[in-house]
Amino acid sequence: MKIVNRYILVELLQPFLFGVFAFTSIFVGSDILIRLAKMMTRYNIPLLETVKLFFLSLPQIIVFTFPMAMLLATLLAFGRLSGDSEIVALRASGVSFTKLIVPVLIIGLLISGLTVLFNDTLVPISNNVYEEMVWRIRHGEVMPQTQRNLQISSVDRRTGSFESLLIANKFDGDTQELEGVIWQEYEDGRVVNIIEARQAKWVGDQWVFIDGIIYNITSDGRVPRLSFEEYNMEDKLNRTPRQISRNQKDPDEMTLNELRGHIRLLEEEGRDVNELKVLYHQRYAIPFASFIFALLGAPLGLKPNRSGSSIGLGFSIIVIFIYYTLMTVGASLGEAGHIAAWIGAWIQNIVFGLVGIGLLFKVSR
């Protein structure tokens, strides 16, 4: 590694760590501590439990603070180098600004990749454990793995008509059983087959209906066809217990693969998944902001009056405010279906990326 590159990376390290601490403190003070204080007062939570909830809340926040810290670090590092005329000296010795910014962009890209990995592993686990702890605190028992009044449908995407519909009074995730089951099959939007069963069990890799009746629906009405003790659904009901249990999870508790699969299943059921699609793409877009802010912060840091820490922090907050305003507007448009979900999630990165490239070309002249 060249001495210049190593020197710039050292300049970035301290303000980056300061930014992570500063922005995390803002989130903690304005949200987490207030929420935990209310819970401690209301439910008389032991201090150790409160500390656990506090640390379980941090991973989600760090995903947002890493890009913010990258912006602050870039502004302060290049602001100081510019204020002390070190940039002028480097450029006079033949080092172009493009070469100076390359290690910063690489670090921004690495932090983006690390944040994506972090957001797909530790964050879902911590969110899930947090929700289970809160449920136990509020209700005095372990969160049940059951669902009542379960409905799962399959819709033909071309016609929008039902292909099948499952209705169950109860799903028990611990025993992997359905109770009070009704299965309906459709052709051209008309019910042609109904299976009613007292219970359904997951056996091997398929659902087995127990103690029921199969009906054929003809033009004359519903006609009993067959009573059974056990009936293998084979490929008719293609939802595993894990996929059914996933409906109980909040999207923030799902990994990217789980969320993608959840969206696909909901699409098969004919549900509106724009909001989930926007959230899925934001899982990549928000971490990628570290790279975008590195691209934007370097040329901005060279502007006059950017070298002070307080000015750099204040300017970072302004840029971040505009960024998240655009993100909110884009997400709203994507969720409403006015624009594609991926555009709604990435629009702020696209705008700020173009601005950063424009500024980079301007200062590189």
N, C-alpha and C positions, 0 to 999 in steps of 0.2 A: 504494500500500500504506500502511495506517495505521501511525503511529509505534509503537503498541502491538504490532501484529503483527510489524513489523520487529524490534522489541526482543526479542520472544520467540524469533524465529528465530535471532537472533544468540546468544541464551542457549543454544539447542540445538546450535549448530554445534560449539563446542569439545568438549563432552562426547561428542557423536556421533563425532567424529574420534578422540577418546581411546578410546572404546568399540571402534571398529573395530580400532584398533591393539592394545588390550589383549586382546580376545577372539581376534583372529587370532594373537597371540603365544602364547596358551594352546594353541591347536590346533597351531601350528607346533612348539612345544617338546615337546608330549606325543605327537605323531604323526609329522609330516613329517621333522623332524631325526633322529629315532631311525631311521626307515625308510631315509633316505638314508645315514646313517652306516653302517648294516649293509650296504647295497649297495656303498658305497665300499670297505669292508673286504673284502667277498667277491669283487667283480668288478674291483677296482682302477680305478674310474671316474675319468677326468680331472676336475679341478676345474670346468672350464667346463661339462662335461656335467651335473655335479651342480647347478650354479647354474641351468641350464636346467630340470632336473627340479623344482627348488625353486619357480621362478616358475610352471611349468605346474601345480603343485599348488595354488597360491593361489586361482584363481577359484572352485573348488568350495567352499573354506572361506569365502570372502567372502559367498557366498550365505547361509550360516548366521550369520555375524557381523553382517550388516546389521540383522536384526531385534533381535539382542541389544544392539547399539549404540543402536538407537532406544529401547529400553526404558531403558537406562542414561541416555541423554541426557534423556529426558522426566522420569525420576525426579529427576535432579540439577538440571535447570533449574527445575522447579516446586518442588522442595525448597528451592532457594536463594531463589526469589521469595517463598515462604511464610515461610522462616526470617527474611528481612529485612523482613517485613511489607509487601512490595510488593503482594502479592495483596490484602491488606486495603485498602490505599490505592486500588488500581485498582477494587475492587468498591465502595468508598465513593464513588468518583467516577462510578459508574453503569455500569461495565464488568462485565458478567456473566461468570461462569466459562465459560459456554457459548461466548461470543465469544472468550475467551482460548484455548480449546482448539481452535477451528476451524482456525487456521493449522497447529497441530501435527498434526491429523488429515490435513490436506491434504498436508503434508510426508510423513507416514507412508504415505499412499496413493501419492504419487509415488515414494517409495523402493521400495514394493512393486512398482509397475509396472516400474521400472528393474531391479529384481532379477529379475523374470520374464523380461524381455528379455535380461538378462545370462546368466541360466540357460539360455536357449534358443539362444544364439549362441556366446558365448565359452567357456562351460563345456564343452559337448560337443566343441568343437574342441580345447581344451587337454587334455581327458581322452584323446581319441583319439591326439593326438601323444605324450602321456606314455606310453600303453600301447605304442605303436610303438617309442619309444626304449628302454623297459624290455625289450621283446622282443629288440631288436637287441643290447642290452648282455648279456643272458643267453644268447642263442643265437648271437651273432656274425653274424647275417644279418638281412635285411629280413623283416618279418612276412609270411608267405605269404598270398596271397588264395585259398586253396584250402580245400575241405571234403571230407572222406572219409565214406563210408557215409551219404550224404545221403538223407533221407526227407522227403517233403512229401505230406501227405494233405489231402483235403477231406471234411468231414463234414456230413451233413444235420442241422441243429440241432434239427429237430422230432423225428426218430427216433433220432438219435445214431449212425446207421449210415454206413459209408464211401460216398462218391460216387466218389472216385478216389484213387489212390496212386501216387506217383513214387518210385522207388528208383534211386540212382545210386552207382556206386563212388567217383566223384570229381567235384568241381566246381572248375574253375579260373576264378577271378574275373578274371584278367588276360586270358585268351583268350576268356572267356565260353563255355566248352564243358563239357559233361557227358560222362563216360565210363562205359561199362557200364550202360546205361539200361534200366529196366523200367517200363512204364506199365500200370496196371490200372484198368479202369472197372467200377463196380458198379451193380447194380439190385436194389433191395430187399435189400441186404446180401449179394448173391451176385455173384461175378466173372463178367462177361459178355464182357469184351474185354481182351486182353493185347497190348502192343506191346513187343518186345525189340529194342534197337538197340545197335550198337557204340559209337555216339557221338551227341551232339546238339549243334547249334550255334545260337547266337542270330543270326538273320539278319533285318535290318530291325527288325520289331517282333514276331517270333514265333520259336518254337523249331522247328528242322528236325531230325528224326531221320534218321540216316544208317546204311545197311547193316543192315537189320533184317528182322524177320518179324512179321506181324500174325496173331493167333490169335483165333478165336471160341470161346467156351466154351459148349458145349451140354450137354444132359443126358447125352450119351454120352461126354463128356470134352473134352479140349483138341484142337482141330482146326486145322491150319495153313490159313490163308486166303490170305495174300499175302506174297511177299518183295518188298522194295523197296530201292532205292538211296538215295532221299530221300523223306521223308514230312513234310508240313507239319502241325504240330499245331494251327495256327490258334487257336481259342478253348479248346481242351482244357486246355492247360497255360498258366495265366495268371499265372505268376510270372516277373518280369523278372530278369535277372542281378543288378541292384541289390538287388532284394527278397531274393534268395537270399543275397547277400553280407551283407545286414543281419543275418542270423542269427549272423554272427561277431562283431558288435559287442555290447559290453556296453550295457545300457540307459542308463547314465550317459554314453555317448558318442553318444547319439541326440538329435536335436532333438525338440520336441514333436510335430511332424508325422510324423517318422520313427517315434517310439514309438507314436503312435496307429495308424499303418499296420501296424506290427509286431504290435500287439495284435490288430488285425482279421484279419490273416493267420493268426495262431496260433489265433484263435477258429474260423476256417474249418477248421482242422486238428483241431478238437476238443480242444485243450489247455487246461489250467487257466491262466488269465491273471489271476487275482485279484491276485497279487503285483505284476504289471506295471501293472494298473489303479490300485492304491494308489499306486505310484510315480508314475504319470502325474498323478494328482490332487495329489500332494505337490509336484509342480513348480509348482503355483499356491499351494497352501496354505502352504508354508514361507515364500515371499516375502511373502505377505499378512500374515504375523505382524508385520511392521513396523507396519502399520496397527493391528492388534489391540493390540500393545504400547504404541503411542501412546495408544490409547483407555484402556488400563489404567493406564499409568504416570502420566498427568497427575493423576487423583484420588488415586492412591497417594502421589504426591510431596508432596501437601498435608498428609499425616499428620505428626504430631510426630516428631522425631528422624530425618528422612529427608534432611536437608540436607547431611550430611557425605559427602565423596566415598567414603570407605571403607565407610560404612554403606550408601550407595546402591549401590556395587558389590556388596557382600555380599548385599543384598536382591535385586538383579538376578539374581545367581547362583541364589538360592533359587527365584525365580519361573521362571527358565529351566529349572531342574531339574524343577520340577513340569510345565512345559509339555512338555518332551521326554519325560517319563515318560508323560504322557497320549498323546503322539504315538506312542510305541512300542506302548503297549497298543492304541490304535485301529488302528494299522497291522497288528498281529498278528491282531486280530479280523477286519479286512477281508480280509487274505490268507487266512485260514482259511474265509472265506465266512459267518461268523456275522452280519456286518452288511455293508451295501453298501460297495463299495470307496471311494466318494466320502465317505461318512460316516467310515470308518476314517481317511481322510487329513485330514479337516477337523474331527474331533471336538474337538481341542485348541483350535482357533480358535473353535469354537462356544461351548465352555465359558468360555474367557477373555473372549470378546466379551460374553457375557451378564454376567459378573462386572464387566467394565469399564463396561457401560451402567448396571448397578445402582449402582456407585460414583459414576458421573457424576451420576445423578439425586440421589443422596444429598448430594453436596457442592454441588449447584446450588440446593438449597433455601434 
